[in-house]
Amino acid sequence: MKEILTIAESTWKGILKMKVVYFLVICVWILIGSMYRYNEISLDRHRELMLDMALFLNQIAGILAVLSLTFDIPRELREGIAATFLTKSLGRTKYLLGKTLGIYVVALVVNSLVAAGSYFIYQYCFDLSILQNFIKIELLIMLGVIPMAAICVFCAIALPEMAAPIIALLGIWFATLTRHIPVPVLSGGLLPDLELFNLKEHIIYPVDIPWGYVAGTTIWGIAYAAFLLMLSGIIFRFKDIK
């Protein structure tokens, strides 16, 4: 466990120490706040526009965070950094778990900053209580990062370096459409159903979201991620590392 945490720490510290991360978070806050001025263009629907934009941008932030794995893992393999880790009694599966945990911490921090800022901006502009559903929906967005990170790790290990980020992004996009894909092997479980984590409409048209739904979706996301990470570990064992 110590080795996994070491890899995770090096991953999240390497990204979270970059000032551009916090600059982008501030830009997101400004963009969300600007929605308040769109009352005439949106026919007085600027409250709904602000909420939708806040949740959408937080989803994008999570996707961008996990996509960094498709650049980081191939780079460490190419430059021999991963080989240095793996020669220190660190198994390949532990390496992948460490990278996944590290990027999840990054996504959790960024998502939390965007969510907190969005809520305070909304409260300042409208002074309407949406806290309970807002917490549940934002929590589901953060939990949706778990299967997305597993997809990115799998692509980083199984695909060429240039193709990994493109295929990973397409995989995440198709995973939001699995209910509408007429191919049984895809809609039947090969791709996760990321729409389970997307309940943005429930913040605009308030419907109580049971905590049981959040818990069940979390268990499903962790189970899918565990399966895909296990498959990634098997492929990684047969991969030559310089």
Helices and strands as residue ranges (DSSP letters): H 2-16, H 19-34, G 35-38, H 46-67, H 69-79, H 81-86, H 92-126, H 131-143, H 145-158, H 164-175, G 178-180, H 184-185, I 186-190, G 194-197, H 201-204, H 211-237
